[in-house]
C-alpha cells in the first residue's frame, strides 16, 4: 500500500505537471476546447494506472516464488474485473475534468466581463455613442416588429384559426370598374349554394352591416355599429361563446323570428353601466324592442368589423327578394379537419362554373374566391408593414456597420496594448474572446435601452397606424417580442464585433510596438473601414430612394383632383328608424325641416344631403339602359354608382355643374323623373352630349325613363387612388330612403356647428342620433392615412440611415486625417497650398461616397420594385428621385468631410515633425 500511495502521489504530481504544462499551451486551445473533450487522454491515464497496479502486485508475487506468468495471472485475478474498474475510474475522472474545465470557462468569462466593463466605463464618450446607436436601431426594429407580429404573424384569437376562410365573389372577368374585383360581395342564393354544396367547409355564416339607433331610459339616442349574420357564426365558425347569457339558436335565425341581440362588452359597460341584469331585458334598437340574450367577452373582436357594438341574426326571407344579382353579404367559413384552402378553392371554382351555366344572367363571368381569413384581413396592410420591417432592418445593419467602424478605429489605438498581450503569451483566440465580450456587452446595454425605447415606439406606432388597421389590439411588447429583441441584440453584437475583433487579433506585435500603435495599425484597417463606409452609404441610399419615391407618390396623391371642395364642410350621418319613417311623406317631413333649420344657422352657406359621401367607400350599384341604344346582353348591363341627393348637395360639397341644371324643390314625386350624370358617363355613353337623353335605371322589364337634366364633375369615391367611374344622381324627393349624409358648408370652423345641429335633430325627433360627425377635410386625411403612415416612417428611417452613414463617413475621414498628420505636415512643409490639402481630403471622401452611391443605385433599382404597389403616379426608377437622392448624399458627404479637411490644413509641420 505504501508503494501504491507513492504511485498515486506520483500520479498527482504528474497531474500537477500537466496542469503547469497546460498553462504554457496557447490559451486558444483551452478557451475553445469543449468541456467534454479529452476522452482519449483520460483512457490512456486510466490504462496506465491499472497496468501499474497489476505489475506492482505481480512483482510481489514473483518475489514470493511464483513464476512470472503465474504471478501476472494471480495479480489480474486478485485485481478483479478490469473493464468495470476502468469504466468507473473513467467516469470519475471525466466528471472531474469537466468540472475543472467549466470552472476555467466561467472564470475566463467573469474576467472578460469585468475587464470589458472597465473598458466601457473608462471611455464614456465612445461608449455613449455606440450604445445610443445600438439602442436607436434595436428600439426601432423591435417596435416595428411588434406591429408586424401583432398584425401579420400572430394567429387570430379563435379556435383553430388556420381553419377559417373568407368567401367572396370573383368579378375579375367582368367588364366593370370596382375597387377590388377579386373581392366582391355575395348574394344570398349564391351563399346558400356554397353553404350547401362545398363539402370541405364544415360550417359557414354570412353577415352584413347593421346600424341601429339605441334609445330609451331617458338617455340620448346613440347610433351603434352592429352586424347581422346567419346562424352559426359564433358557436360553429369562430368557436366563441358569450361571457354572460347565451348565444344564438337556430330558431333565432328564421324569418319573423324573435328579435334578440348580443351586446359587446364595451357597449354593455358604456350604455348599461356593466349591469349583469341587462341579460333578458328589452332594449329599443331603431324603435324595435330587442331582448338582450348575452354579452360577449371584453377581448372579443369579430372579423372583419372592429369595434362592433351589437350582433343580431340575419333572418333573411329566402322567398322575398334577394336574387342572385343582389349582392350585400360576406361570409366566413370553417374548413373540415384535414381540408386545405386549395381544396376549398377547387370545389368553389367548380360550383361557380356550374352556377354560371345555370344562371347566365346574374352569374355571368363570376366565380367564388376563397382566402385564409387572416390573410384576407391583413391584405391591405401587409405590403406596407413588410416594407417598413425591411427598412428598419437596413437601419439596424447600418448601425452595426457604424459601431464596427468605431471599434476598428478604437482597435487601432489599442494596438500597442494588444501587441503587449500577444507578446506576453496571450493567444489570438483569447484576444478575440475578450474583444467579442466587449462588443457583446455594448450590444446588450444598447439592447436594454432599445427595449425601453421599443415600449414607447410601439405605442406611438399604434396611435399613428391608420384607422381600421386590423388586429392592432394584438400589438404588444410581451415575452415574445422581448425574445426577438434579445435575439436581435445577440446578432447585432456579433455583427459589429466579430470583424474588429478578428482584425485586432491579427496585430503584429513587433510592428505595432515599433510603430507605437499609430501608422501600422491605421494602415492595417483603413481598407476595411473604407469598405464599411461604402456599404453604409449604399444601404442608406437604397432607403433614401425608397423614401423619395414614396414622398413623390404622396405629393401626387395630395394633388389629385377630388372633384369637390372639402374645405369648410361638416359631414354627418342621419338614420331614420324605418318603423316610424316607413313612407316617403314621413321621410321628407323630417329631412325637409332639418335642411331648412340647419341652413338658417349663422355661418352656414349651404346644406344638402346625399346617401353616400365621396371617399367614404359606400357602394350602391345600379344597372341602366340608354333609350334607343341596343339592349345589352342579360347580366352584362353597364353599372353605375347611384346616389340620391337633395337640391343643396352639389353647392354644399362644391361639386361643379358642367352642363344643364341641378335639382330643385319642384323635382318631387309628382314631377317628371329626372337624373344628373357625371362627366365619365356622358363621355362613355353619349359622346359628350347627355342633356335631354333618357335613361332607365334598374328596371329592364318595366322601364321608368328619366331625363338627363345636368352633368357634374367626377368625384373620388373609393379613395384617392381609385379611378372615377360612371355615376348618376336621383332627386331624393323622387326616391326617399331612411338614411342620408349631411354636407354643411360654413364660413367658420365646421366643428362649431356640431352642437347646434345635434340640438336641431333632437328637437325634431329625440329618438334620432347623429353619427360619423367630422369635417370633410378629415375624411380626405383619413383616405390618405395609410400612405402618410408608410411615407412618414420610411422617410424617418431613411433620414436616420443617412445620418448614421454620414456620421460614419465623418468618423473615418476624421480618424484617417489624424493618422496622416505627419504626411499632411510634410506636404505643407514642402509648400502644398491649403486648398490642395482640403481637396485631397474631400476627393478621398467623395471617392468613398461615389462608390457607395453606385452600389446603392444598383440595389435601389433591384429593390424598389417591392414598393411598386405603394406608389402613385411615379415609376420605380424615377430619374428625378434617383438624381435628387444622389445629390443629397453628395452634399451631406461634403459637409461631413469639410471639418476634417479644414483641420488638415491647420497642421503645424514643425510640431508634427518634432513629435516624430
C-alpha positions, -999 to +999 in steps of 0.1 A: +000+000+000+029+023+006+040+020-029+005+023-042+002+055-022+035+067-036+024+059-071-007+078-066+013+107-053+034+105-084+003+105-105-009+135-086+025+150-092+021+142-129-013+159-129+003+190-114+030+188-140+003+185-167-015+215-153+016+236-154+022+224-189-013+233-199-007+269-186+021+270-212-002+259-240-017+286-262-048+299-245-069+294-276-068+257-271-081+259-236-107+285-244-123+268-273-119+232-262-152+217-252-156+208-215-165+172-226-133+166-246-101+148-237-116+113-236-085+097-252-062+112-227-083+100-198-084+065-212-046+064-215-041+076-180-066+050-166-049+022-186-015+033-173-027+034-137-043-001-140-011-016-156+010-001-128-011-017-100-012-051-117+025-051-125+033-040-089+013-069-074+027-094-100+063-083-089+054-090-053+040-125-061+071-132-082+093-123-053+074-148-032+084-176-056+058-176-083+068-178-120+063-146-139+033-159-158+017-173-126+024-140-108+007-120-135-023-143-137-027-142-099-023-103-099-050-099-126-073-124-107-070-105-075-073-071-091-109-080-103-129-070-134-105-047-153-132-034-176-155-025-147-127-007-128-117+011-160-152+023-166-158+036-131-125+054-129-130+069-164-164+082-153-149+097-121-120+114-140-143+127-167-166+143-142-136+159-125-122+171-158-155+186-169-158+204-135-123+219-139-130+230-175-163+245-166-146+264-137-119+276-161-145+288-186-167+306-160-136+322-146-125+334-180-160+348-188-161+366-154-127+381-160-136+391-196-168+408-185-151+427-157-124+439-180-149+448-207-169+468-181-138+488-171-130+495-207-166+508-214-165+530-183-131+543-190-142+556-225-175+572-217-179+592-250-171+563-272-194+540-252-222+565-251-221+570-289-220+532-295-248+524-270-270+552-283-266+540-319-274+504-310-303+514-288-319+535-315-316+508-341-328+479-318-356+501-304-369+509-338-365+474-351-383+459-321-412+485-323-418+478-360-415+440-354-441+442-326-466+457-350-457+432-377-460+404-352-493+416-338-509+422-372-492+397-396-477+368-376-500+361-346-528+337-351-564+350-349-579+347-314-603+319-323-603+281-320-581+266-348-578+299-366-560+283-396-593+265-405-611+299-410-616+312-446-632+343-461-655+337-491-661+363-518-673+365-554-647+370-581-656+396-608-622+398-624-636+385-657-664+411-658-660+444-676-668+465-646-650+491-626-647+480-589-623+488-561-613+451-558-629+429-585-614+397-568-633+405-535-669+413-544-698+406-521-722+376-523-759+373-530-780+352-506-787+324-532-750+321-541-741+320-505-767+293-498-754+272-527-719+275-514-730+266-479-750+235-490-726+221-517-690+227-506-682+196-486-647+208-475-663+236-454-678+223-422-698+255-413-702+289-428-721+321-419-730+351-439-730+386-425-737+423-433-735+456-415-762+469-393-766+505-379-794+506-353-801+535-330-802+528-293-829+547-274-848+545-241-844+551-204-842+588-208-807+586-223-796+604-255-801+583-287-769+568-300-762+551-333-745+517-330-722+498-352-736+463-354-736+431-375-763+408-387-754+373-395-768+339-403-768+311-378-736+295-367-711+325-367-703+324-330-706+288-319-697+268-351-675+291-372-655+311-347-659+288-317-667+316-292-694+320-266-708+349-246-693+358-213-729+362-199-762+348-212-765+325-242-756+325-278-779+325-308-800+294-315-811+280-349-847+292-342-834+328-338-824+329-374-857+324-392-879+350-410-901+368-384-881+351-356-875+366-322-858+400-320-827+391-300-794+408-296-760+401-281-741+432-267-704+438-269-686+443-236-678+479-244-715+488-251-726+469-220-703+490-199-708+523-217-746+522-221-757+499-193-732+505-165-719+469-166-752+458-151-755+420-153-792+423-150-794+436-186-795+399-198-831+390-207-841+427-206-856+446-235-838+475-253-851+496-282-830+495-314-843+517-341-877+517-323-878+479-323-878+460-290-849+435-288-843+410-260-807+410-248-796+374-246-759+377-239-728+399-235-696+389-253-661+388-236-641+420-234-614+409-258-637+396-285-632+412-319-651+396-347-639+396-383-639+419-401-658+446-382-636+461-355-654+480-327-688+462-332-713+472-306-741+446-311-750+414-331-783+400-342-795+374-366-800+380-403-834+364-405-833+365-443-865+358-461-855+335-490-888+340-508-889+378-508-862+395-528-826+388-527-820+374-562-785+365-574-779+400-586-785+415-551-750+413-535-749+425-499-733+397-479-698+385-469-691+351-454-667+334-430-664+296-430-646+269-411-629+241-431-633+204-423-605+188-404-577+180-428-591+202-456-569+228-473-576+262-488-566+248-522-593+221-519-620+246-509-610+268-538-611+239-563-646+229-551-657+266-551-645+271-587-664+240-599-695+253-582-691+288-597-687+274-632-719+254-628-738+284-614-726+305-643-742+280-667-774+277-647-779+314-641-762+332-670-780+365-664-768+372-628-737+349-626-721+356-660-683+360-657-684+354-620-669+328-596-660+323-560-628+334-543-616+319-510-588+332-488-575+323-454-593+346-430-561+361-415-546+368-449-578+384-460-580+407-430-544+420-433-541+421-471-543+459-472-517+464-445-492+436-454-471+453-481-465+485-461-456+466-429-432+443-446-415+472-464-412+490-431-397+460-414-372+456-442-364+493-440-357+492-402-336+461-408-314+483-431-312+509-404-301+482-379-274+469-404-261+505-409-260+510-372-239+478-369-215+490-395-212+523-377-203+507-344-180+483-362-161+513-376-159+528-342-145+496-328-120+494-357-108+529-350-105+522-313-088+489-320-061+508-339-055+530-309-052+499-287-028+481-310+001+486-285-019+472-257-029+441-278+007+437-290+019+436-255-007+410-245+003+389-275+040+392-268+033+381-232+017+348-244-019+356-249-034+335-277-052+352-306-084+334-298-081+347-263-078+382-277-108+376-299-128+363-269-120+394-249-129+418-277-161+400-285-171+402-248-166+440-250-188+443-282-214+419-267-216+440-235-220+471-256-247+454-276-267+442-245-265+476-228-277+492-260-303+464-264-316+471-228-320+508-236-335+499-270-362+477-254-372+507-233-375+527-265-394+499-281-422+502-255-426+539-263-422+534-300-448+506-301-474+529-285-465+557-310-468+533-339-502+520-328-515+556-324-501+565-358-515+535-376-543+542-400-579+538-386-592+504-394-558+487-394-568+451-384-556+433-352-539+463-336-553+451-303-529+422-305-499+445-307-478+445-275-443+442-263-446+409-245-423+380-238-424+370-275-412+405-285-386+406-258-372+373-270-370+388-305-352+418-291-327+397-272-320+376-304-315+408-324-292+421-297-271+390-298-269+390-336-261+427-335-232+423-311-218+396-333-222+416-365-204+447-354-180+429-330-166+400-349-148+419-377-130+444-354-121+415-331-106+394-358-088+423-372-073+433-339-063+397-332-041+397-362-020+426-348+018+421-355+034+426-320+068+437-334+053+461-359+028+476-335+054+481-308+079+496-333+053+520-347+039+529-313+004+519-323+000+546-350+006+542-387+009+505-388-025+499-372-041+527-392-030+514-425-038+478-415-075+486-410-080+515-433-092+494-462-118+476-441-131+509-426-134+523-461-153+493-473-177+495-444-184+532-451-191+524-488-216+497-476-232+522-452-237+548-479-251+522-503-276+509-478-287+544-468-291+554-505-315+524-511-336+537-482-335+573-493-346+563-529-375+543-515-385+572-492-381+597-520-404+576-543-430+575-515-427+612-509-432+620-546-461+595-547-477+611-516-473+646-532-491+632-563-519+619-541-523+652-524-526+669-558-552+646-571-584+664-582-611+651-559-638+667-579-652+686-550-641+712-524-637+696-489-626+728-471-652+742-447-676+713-450-691+694-420-705+659-426-726+635-406-749+605-409-786+607-401-805+575-399-843+573-395-859+543-378-879+525-405-907+516-381-919+552-378-905+566-411-919+539-434-930+561-463-919+590-485-941+615-467-926+609-432-891+608-445-894+641-465-912+655-435-881+651-414-853+659-438-871+690-453-873+709-420-839+697-409-823+711-441-842+744-436-833+749-400-796+739-404-794+763-434-806+791-412-778+787-387-752+816-387-721+810-408-739+782-428-736+790-466-754+759-479-766+725-468-775+693-486-780+656-482-768+626-501-769+588-494-731+583-499-703+608-493-673+610-515-643+589-503-665+570-479-663+538-499-701+532-498-711+515-530-746+515-544-745+499-578-773+500-603-777+488-639-791+511-666-801+513-702-799+542-727-831+549-746-827+539-782-794+520-777-792+483-785-801+463-753-771+449-735-766+412-730-785+400-699-763+401-669-738+424-686-758+457-683-735+486-676-733+495-639-731+529-622-729+544-588-764+555-580-768+584-555-798+602-541-793+639-532-812+670-522-811+702-543-785+718-520-759+690-520-739+700-551-734+735-538-726+724-503-700+699-515-686+723-541-694+698-568-693+717-601-722+715-625-707+713-660-739+715-680-776+718-675-792+724-641-791+709-607-821+696-587-848+720-575-876+717-550-900+711-578-883+677-587-906+659-563-925+626-565-952+641-588-928+657-613-911+643-644-885+618-635-851+634-639-815+624-634-780+640-633-750+621-646-712+626-642-688+635-670-674+600-673-709+586-681-716+614-706-683+607-724-687+569-724-724+567-735-734+600-750-704+612-770-702+642-747-738+653-751-760+638-724-786+666-718-821+657-728-813+620-732-832+594-713-821+566-691-838+537-674-823+526-640-827+491-625-860+482-643-853+464-676-887+447-676-908+478-667-886+508-677-890+541-660-873+567-682-855+596-666-844+627-685-808+639-680-811+675-669-775+680-657-739+669-659-715+672-629-678+666-624-664+632-615-656+626-578-634+601-559-655+576-540-633+546-530-603+566-522-579+590-539-562+562-558-593+547-573-604+558-607-637+576-611-665+555-626-699+561-641-723+578-616-759+591-615-778+612-591-815+610-584-836+637-567-841+625-531-877+635-532-883+610-561-867+581-542-865+588-505-846+565-482-842+562-444-807+574-441-786+603-456-754+620-450-755+658-444-730+681-460-729+716-444-707+743-458-697+770-434-676+802-433-663+793-399-649+762-381-671+733-391-668+718-356-686+748-342-718+736-359-719+701-343-738+710-311-763+733-328-771+706-354-774+680-326-799+702-309-820+707-340-821+669-347-831+663-311-859+688-312-872+673-345-870+638-331-852+628-299-851+592-310-827+600-338-789+601-333-761+616-354-730+595-362-698+599-382-697+636-374-665+650-389-652+677-413-649+666-448-612+675-447-607+648-420-623+623-443-598+633-470-570+630-445-582+595-434-583+584-470-545+591-472-537+578-437-520+546-449-499+564-474-490+591-448-481+564-423-458+545-446-442+576-461-435+591-427-419+561-412-399+551-442-388+587-446-378+588-409-358+556-412-341+568-444-330+601-427-317+581-397-298+558-421-283+588-439-274+604-406-256+573-395-239+569-428-227+605-428-215+602-391-197+570-401-181+589-430-171+618-408-156+594-383-135+576-409-123+608-426-115+625-393-096+595-380-077+590-412-067+627-412-055+623-376-034+592-386-020+611-416-010+642-398+027+636-404+020+633-441+000+665-441+027+683-422+053+672-447+031+683-476+026+717-460+063+720-453+070+713-489+047+741-500+014+724-507-015+750-507-043+748-482-068+744-509-049+714-523-049+698-488-086+703-485-093+689-519-071+659-512-093+650-482-125+659-499-116+639-531-108+609-510-141+612-490-161+617-522-145+587-538-159+566-510-193+582-513-193+578-551-186+541-547-214+538-521-238+557-543-230+534-572-236+504-551-268+519-536-283+528-570-278+493-583-295+480-551-323+505-554-331+495-589-334+459-578-354+466-546-378+495-554-400+470-573-411+458-538-429+491-532-444+495-566-479+488-552-474+517-527-466+542-554-490+565-573-481+584-604-443+577-602-423+549-617-400+528-595-370+540-615-380+577-614-348+595-626-357+627-607-358+608-574-326+589-581-307+621-591-321+641-561-312+614-536-277+610-550-272+648-549-284+649-513-260+622-503-231+640-521-240+673-504-242+657-470-209+639-476-191+672-485-204+688-453-193+658-432-158+658-447-153+696-446-144+698-410-117+672-411-104+687-444-101+722-428-084+706-397-059+690-420-048+724-434-041+737-399-014+713-391+018+729-379+046+710-398+073+719-372+053+704-343+043+673-363+079+666-373+092+674-338+068+648-324+083+622-346 
